[in-house]
């Protein structure tokens, strides 16, 4: 008689087409094999998810040649200021511009008139013309004072033509300024928050002329990576050929990839949409340390490593002080004069520093721990990193900005 537990373990005999019973021991072996299979599948799935986590879209690492922005610039006047405009005597170009504008509007000023208005400021207007911008489209503009105006808050920009590098007018700007700063002054005291001599006008310019744009010839598109990286270029190339078919893309160099798209213009937008949203796994970035000598900041990426080294550092400070000494004549009415002279004292201080050992660090976390163990200030760290690079112990490019 079979035990009740044994009757639970049954499966289909695929070879004979009937039902057969499995012994408990065999079920345990089968169960262990299934567990190993599930674990192996979970491991592969985890690796795929990890690889996908570091993947980036092509639109984030590359651009399409021919689709570029164009800078625009113009000169204009801002009116409606609350007495914070340019001083005409110190900014004669503002008075000349105001006279020319009034003459164009039919207002003739007497010869030699000297206007002393305080609510007008001369400004420079800048904007960026996007790729494929069409006439009638609105773009943002940035307005900056070029005279001695105290504030542009509350001002209105008059009609200003915006020109490109070729001298042609591509947009017309006009509107009320949006200034993020604020300020007040009274009795010789003043308070100011942020910048008052610059502002923006959202959608403040209207495009009047488009720029001819050609980014595809006979279905051929050129992708340009943001950074030169042969490994990244090969990864992008493999992803494109894998998704669209072999021979679709080929690399011209370490930055430019030519892609064969559909010659039909009606299908090019959909094709480029698939190209831009295709994800590519990028290789680790080149090890680099960026040092800002003005602010004392240090930034490094995750591929930076250091070799074992010994470091000793100390601070040398020179203190110069002046003490005034007064010399007076002994007799008050002897005709002598009181003389004041300065006595200078120079003192040099040196902070002692012991030799510190820095162990080999293979990842960014270890690099941070090793550098923090030195107890150096950010300013000292600038010199330490430069010396480590000179000694060959810093495995990274050092860039000083």
LINGITA-V458920 format. One line per field, one symbol per residue. phi: phi as a letter, one per 40 degrees, with the letter a starting at -180 (. if undefined). A space follows every 50 residues. Layout:
phi->???
This chain:
phi->.ccdcccccaacccccgbbbcbcdcccccccccccccccccccccccccc cccccbccccbabcchcbcbcbaababbbgccgbccccccbccccccccc cccccgbbcccgcbcbcbbbbcbbbbabcccgcbdgccbcbbbbcbbbcc abcgcbccdbcbbcccgccbabbaiccbbccaaaaafgbabbbgcbcaab bcfcbbcbacbdbbbabfgcbbcbccbcaccccccccccccccbhcgcba ccacbbbcbcbcccdcbccccccccccccbcccdcccabbbbccbgcbbb ccccbbccabbbaabbbbbbbbbcbbbbccccbcgcbcbbbbbcbbbbbb ccbccbcbccbbacccccccccccgccdcccccccccccccgcccacbbb b
